[in-house]
Amino acid sequence: MGCTSYQYNGCASIDIGRDFSSKITYTPSSGTAFDFTGYTITMTIRERNAVSDTLVLTNVGDSTTTGIYVEDPESGVFYIQIRKEESALIAANSYTYVIDFTSPGGDLTAFLAGDISFIEVG
């Protein structure tokens, strides 16, 4: 059985009131870059033990908008982008996140989950 790999150059914290961008590269066990053509990528951020979401990011068409940006779907690369206007609305705290892929046929795959902090900067 092969393994799935991804490269995540992200950090575990986001500075409130500043732009944030992080690149993720996904290569399944086949060794070939994943083709995101027709896929929807969603990142959900919420406070621990919260019922409602704090921020939901999904596909956007450019690199200057808050959301998930896929420049070249066949490259296996996507960017998580949160612009300063949106990060300024999030309270300083520790949050959890989940990144899901939804295929063109509607199948949902949980890809990555973890912790992330929004921090005040001086």
Buried (B, 14 or more C-beta within 10 A) or exposed (E): EEEEEBEBEBEEBBBBBEBBEBEBBBBBEEEEBBBBEEBBBBBBBBBEEEEEEBBEBBBBEEEEEBBBBBEEBEBBBBBBBBBEEBBEEBEEEEBBBBBBBBEEEEEEEEBBEEEBBBEEEE
